């Protein structure tokens, strides 16, 4: 009899876990967050707020106990990964020189630089540094009340993570040195996001980052 009761309990627990598997979407006019719960014990949370600059995805393991769904997240925080040095000149030239090197002073060749104006209609550049880590670009001929009118962007990989950065400069900058820390210290931070599961809906109630009391409906 005891074995029979235990068997029934296992079936009930298993069926609850099966019901929570799927994709849930937040009920909110300002964002379109989704949670995908997978049968293999993993999940993906996609943060999709009203600004694409705040979009973020994170994954991890999940656990369902009674009606409490817990999403476990491990986030790696890196030490300083780059330093930007701008050199200003009163009598500036008509070009800009960008030098990319490591924190140890070694030149980084083949590094992609994105270079564009904040004023629409002007050309955009995507160039790579030479074997000395240097690239030269023409300055934009811009008359603007704003001092900083040019944006420089870059993507690079640290510990298999792609990092995107951008910074702005003004017309008096002739030389830029970009230093990359290719072996920064890293710290793992652990988070738990808790939801109540009922009637094919999830309700957030405890999280270090996600909004609480938000309802997610199963699609």
C-alpha positions as CSV (number, residue, x, y, z in Angstrom):
1,X,0.0,0.0,0.0
2,X,2.8,2.4,0.9
3,X,4.5,1.7,-2.4
4,X,1.2,2.4,-4.2
5,X,0.8,5.8,-2.4
6,X,4.4,6.7,-3.2
7,X,3.8,5.8,-6.9
8,X,0.8,8.1,-7.0
9,X,2.7,11.0,-5.5
10,X,5.5,10.6,-8.0
11,X,2.9,10.7,-10.8
12,X,1.4,13.9,-9.4
13,X,4.8,15.6,-9.0
14,X,5.8,14.5,-12.5
15,X,2.5,15.8,-14.0
16,X,3.0,19.2,-12.3
17,X,6.5,19.4,-13.8
18,X,5.1,18.5,-17.2
19,X,2.5,21.2,-17.0
20,X,5.0,24.0,-16.3
21,X,7.0,23.1,-19.4
22,X,6.4,25.6,-22.3
23,X,6.7,29.3,-23.1
24,X,5.2,31.9,-20.9
25,X,4.7,35.6,-21.9
26,X,4.4,38.5,-19.5
27,X,1.1,40.4,-19.5
28,X,2.4,44.0,-19.7
29,X,2.0,46.8,-22.2
30,X,5.6,48.0,-21.8
31,X,7.5,44.8,-22.5
32,X,7.3,41.4,-24.1
33,X,9.3,39.3,-21.7
34,X,9.1,35.5,-22.2
35,X,10.2,32.5,-20.2
36,X,10.9,29.2,-22.0
37,X,10.8,26.2,-19.5
38,X,12.3,23.1,-21.0
39,X,11.8,19.4,-20.1
40,X,15.6,18.9,-19.7
41,X,15.6,21.2,-16.6
42,X,16.9,24.3,-18.3
43,X,15.2,27.6,-19.1
44,X,15.7,30.8,-21.1
45,X,14.4,34.2,-19.9
46,X,14.3,36.9,-22.6
47,X,13.9,40.4,-21.3
48,X,12.3,42.6,-23.9
49,X,11.5,46.0,-22.5
50,X,10.3,49.0,-24.4
51,X,13.9,50.0,-25.1
52,X,16.1,47.6,-27.1
53,X,19.1,48.9,-25.1
54,X,17.8,47.1,-22.1
55,X,17.2,43.7,-23.8
56,X,18.9,40.8,-22.1
57,X,18.7,37.0,-22.2
58,X,19.8,34.7,-19.5
59,X,19.6,30.9,-19.0
60,X,20.0,28.4,-16.2
61,X,18.4,25.5,-14.4
62,X,14.8,25.5,-12.9
63,X,13.1,23.7,-10.1
64,X,9.4,23.3,-9.3
65,X,8.4,22.6,-5.6
66,X,4.7,22.6,-4.9
67,X,3.5,25.8,-6.7
68,X,6.9,27.6,-6.5
69,X,9.0,27.8,-9.6
70,X,12.6,28.9,-9.1
71,X,14.9,30.0,-11.9
72,X,18.6,29.7,-11.0
73,X,20.9,32.2,-12.7
74,X,24.7,32.4,-12.7
75,X,26.0,35.8,-13.8
76,X,29.7,36.4,-14.4
77,X,31.0,39.9,-13.7
78,X,34.3,40.9,-15.2
79,X,36.9,43.3,-14.0
80,X,37.8,46.3,-16.2
81,X,38.0,45.0,-19.8
82,X,39.1,48.1,-21.6
83,X,40.6,51.6,-21.2
84,X,40.1,54.5,-23.7
85,X,42.7,57.2,-23.9
86,X,41.8,60.3,-26.0
87,X,44.4,62.8,-27.1
88,X,43.2,66.3,-27.8
89,X,44.9,69.0,-29.9
90,X,43.9,72.6,-30.5
91,X,45.2,72.5,-34.0
92,X,43.8,69.2,-34.9
93,X,44.4,67.4,-38.2
94,X,41.8,66.1,-40.7
95,X,42.3,62.4,-39.7
96,X,42.1,60.3,-36.6
97,X,44.5,57.6,-35.6
98,X,43.3,54.6,-33.5
99,X,45.8,52.3,-31.8
100,X,44.6,49.1,-30.2
101,X,46.8,47.2,-27.8
102,X,46.6,44.9,-24.8
103,X,47.1,45.9,-21.2
104,X,50.7,44.5,-21.6
105,X,51.4,46.9,-24.5
106,X,51.2,44.3,-27.3
107,X,49.6,45.5,-30.6
108,X,46.3,43.8,-31.6
109,X,46.0,43.5,-35.3
110,X,42.9,42.6,-37.2
111,X,40.7,44.3,-34.6
112,X,37.4,45.6,-36.0
113,X,36.4,49.2,-35.4
114,X,33.1,50.8,-36.2
115,X,33.2,54.5,-36.9
116,X,30.1,56.6,-37.6
117,X,28.7,60.1,-37.2
118,X,25.8,61.0,-35.0
119,X,24.5,63.1,-37.9
120,X,22.4,61.0,-40.3
121,X,23.4,60.7,-44.0
122,X,27.2,60.5,-43.5
123,X,29.1,57.4,-44.4
124,X,29.8,54.6,-41.8
125,X,33.1,52.8,-41.6
126,X,33.9,49.2,-40.5
127,X,37.7,48.8,-40.6
128,X,40.3,46.5,-39.1
129,X,43.6,47.5,-37.5
130,X,46.9,46.6,-39.3
131,X,49.5,44.2,-37.9
132,X,50.7,47.1,-35.6
133,X,47.2,47.5,-34.2
134,X,46.7,50.9,-36.0
135,X,44.0,52.3,-38.2
136,X,43.6,55.8,-39.6
137,X,40.2,57.3,-40.6
138,X,39.2,60.6,-42.1
139,X,37.4,63.0,-39.9
140,X,33.8,64.0,-40.6
141,X,33.3,67.5,-41.8
142,X,30.5,68.5,-39.4
143,X,29.3,71.8,-38.1
144,X,27.3,71.1,-34.9
145,X,26.5,72.7,-31.6
146,X,27.3,69.4,-29.9
147,X,30.9,68.8,-29.1
148,X,30.8,65.0,-29.4
149,X,29.5,64.1,-32.8
150,X,31.3,60.9,-33.7
151,X,30.8,57.4,-32.2
152,X,33.3,54.6,-32.2
153,X,32.1,51.1,-31.5
154,X,33.8,47.7,-31.0
155,X,33.0,44.1,-30.2
156,X,35.4,41.8,-28.6
157,X,35.4,38.4,-26.9
158,X,36.5,37.8,-23.3
159,X,36.2,34.3,-21.9
160,X,33.8,33.3,-24.7
161,X,31.5,36.3,-23.9
162,X,31.1,38.9,-26.6
163,X,31.4,42.5,-25.2
164,X,30.0,45.5,-27.1
165,X,31.2,49.0,-26.3
166,X,31.0,52.4,-27.8
167,X,32.2,55.9,-27.0
168,X,31.9,59.3,-28.5
169,X,34.6,61.8,-29.4
170,X,34.7,65.4,-30.7
171,X,36.5,67.0,-33.6
172,X,39.6,67.9,-31.6
173,X,40.6,64.3,-31.0
174,X,43.4,63.2,-33.3
175,X,44.7,60.1,-31.5
176,X,42.9,57.3,-29.5
177,X,44.5,54.5,-27.7
178,X,42.3,51.5,-26.9
179,X,43.7,49.1,-24.3
180,X,42.1,45.7,-23.9
181,X,42.4,43.5,-20.8
182,X,42.3,40.0,-22.3
183,X,42.5,38.2,-18.9
184,X,40.3,40.2,-16.5
185,X,39.4,38.8,-13.1
186,X,35.9,37.4,-13.0
187,X,33.4,36.8,-10.2
188,X,30.4,34.5,-10.4
189,X,27.2,35.9,-8.9
190,X,24.2,33.6,-8.2
191,X,20.6,34.7,-8.3
192,X,17.2,33.1,-7.7
193,X,14.0,34.3,-9.4
194,X,10.8,32.9,-7.8
195,X,7.3,32.5,-9.3
196,X,4.0,31.0,-8.2
197,X,2.6,28.6,-10.7
198,X,-1.2,28.2,-11.0
199,X,-3.7,27.7,-13.8
200,X,-1.1,27.9,-16.5
201,X,0.2,31.2,-15.2
202,X,3.3,32.3,-13.5
203,X,3.3,35.2,-11.0
204,X,6.7,36.7,-10.0
205,X,7.1,37.4,-6.3
206,X,10.7,37.4,-5.4
207,X,13.6,38.4,-7.6
208,X,16.8,40.6,-7.3
209,X,16.1,42.2,-10.7
210,X,12.8,41.2,-12.3
211,X,9.6,43.1,-11.4
212,X,7.5,41.5,-8.8
213,X,3.7,40.7,-9.0
214,X,3.9,40.4,-12.8
215,X,1.8,37.7,-14.5
216,X,3.1,35.5,-17.3
217,X,0.5,33.5,-19.3
218,X,1.4,30.2,-21.0
219,X,1.3,30.5,-24.8
